[in-house]
């Protein structure tokens, strides 16, 4: 079996909304449908009936994103009912996992034209109530928020594995001696870069605002923040800790999607591709050190692509926490930090769990297209201890 080249024809995303913000009134299946429709509309030569499948990442799936949100997006977007859809879950890596699975289908010849993306509405994630083990329980049942993190933990799990995500970030800060000041400085730079990118129009080609919602740009970018403002925030997870709401990614709503094709699909779209998918990798690590998950995944993906850190023109590394991102950078001494998140990262732009991986891959593709050539990489840490990375080329 020959392996086909996989091209990214286009990538689009919503502006990222803050928790309880402008997109909180929009259902996640409608957010997903929006980016699916936007991709199709931006490629008028493509007959939607030729789309072989739609892959979407979704980390929660406990509310309005239940019942296979990818298929719901297809139907709500008005695509032919013959177009199927599948939803995948690798927690924070779900959107990039969707891209990987879609690319694999194209590479092996199982598909020619596919959409891949991700969605999350953390604002609309419901509270969940476990079903009682007996018909008339004598005690109380506990409600769990499905917005973020562990819930209904299996008691067989070692306690050190099931710490909060923020405590995991604190442990990485301890491991690599990452100070509060360094974390705040990293967060400040993320906001500055994102604000500058928006001001320079660098996101114009990849962002499709949701019609009827007054949100033209990412809602959490704070161009006027400062080290002094960040220093006033209290530690969020330890009384004497270093991780705060200011140097961590916020809770967010949003969706992103990419159009992936082979050579035949490329001709059907009538467009020059943004980039080509070269290689990918996923790895595991101790759950509490989830933030360092990308370290080995990035190395493996680069090895499979026959590339090294010196070849990278851009890396989009998800900023779940400043401590987590800085911890990864500390373990990549060969990497030039100047190529990492040149347009800002998730601390400023936001981290709508299931959508983030697709946002990162799309951003890398657009940046490579703007440069005209080069190698790029998208990578995320994943709760419960995993990492995922994808190498793209132009």
Secondary structure, 3 states (H helix, E strand, C coil): CCCCCEEEEEEEECCCEECCCCCCCCCHHHHHHHHHHHHHHCCCCCCHHHCCEEEEECCCCCCCCCCCHHHHHHHHCCCCCCCCCEEECCHHHHHHHHHHHHHHHHHCCCCCEEEEEEEEECCCCCEEECCCCCCCCCCCCCEEECCCCCCCCCCCCCHHHCCCHHHHHHHHHHHCCCCHHHHHHHHHHHHHHHHHHHHCCCCCCCECCCCCCCCCCCCCCCCCCCHHHHHCCCCCCCCCCCCCCCCECCCEEEEEEEEEECHHHHHHHCCCCCEEEEEEEEEECCHHHHHHHHHHHHHHHHHHHCCCHHHEEEEEECCCEHHHHHHHHHCCCCCCHHHECCCCCHHHHCCCHHHHHHHHHHHHHHHHHHHCCCEEEEEEEECCCEEEEEEEEC
